[in-house]
Amino acid sequence: MNSALLNSNELKAQAMRLGFVACGVAPAEPVQEWYAQQFRHWLQLGFQADMEYMQNHVEMRLQPSLLHPGVKSIVSLALNYMPERQQPGISLYAQGKDYHDVMHERLRQLMAKTGLQGRAFVDTAPVLERYWAWRCGIGEFCRNGLISVPGYGPTVFLGEIFAEQEADTYDVPISPESDNGGGWESLCPALTPQGLDARLCLSYQTIENRGELPQDVHLKRTFYGCDRCLRACPQFRESHPTSDEAFQPSSELLGMQESDWRSLTPEQYTVLFRKSAVKRAKYQGLIRNILNWEP
Ligand code: SF4
């Protein structure tokens, strides 16, 4: 453990130099009760569908010191992923390189440059990343449950560092407690007043569901992910393209036409998505989606 105080301003300046668009720091206290209650209720409703990993380690999600003993501060960071161009059918966030790799490398660089000790997380550990983004004051909750960063909207990736140093100053939320999204059923039935019901969400169905697509699921404009509520969000007005090369689609991806998708081979899939988050759906899952796609 490092006993030197974390200089919050220096950390943020270094984060901006590495291309992060927001950085905030909060004490590593347990998740506040209002959010913990919402999260438990969301699980009780079964809204996580068969993403069993969401049910695992609930207490660890709510208590940072159970995940990383010795943690003193949580640093939440955001990268703008809005690409300059888009291949239709694929969610905006998955146009470029796999965000896990890009974010992890940037977090690693930030820790190396600032001497920050601890652990970096990118959507791969029991961390409530949207809560921490809110708590660290880098964004506010949208009605679709996403986090919107002022000036950049909801098209941001989030990453966290569980730091072993206390900070000289801590940030506070920029907006009051949220109802954790939902209440937008007229736009999409998945957006319930109790939060997002993943079972009804095209993003879940096209990426996480390893089985058959339910008969009432229709893929109109998408075969990987869904941006409908993202684009409908009033905060989306603040989203603007990044020049970050990591999040731009390759010329090969941009060149794909509907007929190319319909005849996609495993070999083409491997080349096209070698470094992409689209790999998560696997070849079989992507083909299943493409066969159900009505552009
Ligand atoms: S991502 Fe699409 S399907 Fe999922 S909640 Fe938003 S609009 Fe509905």
Residues whose N, C-alpha, C, O or C-beta is under 5 A from the ligand:
A	BS01	SF4	C188 A190 L191 L200 C201 L202 S203 C226 R228 C229
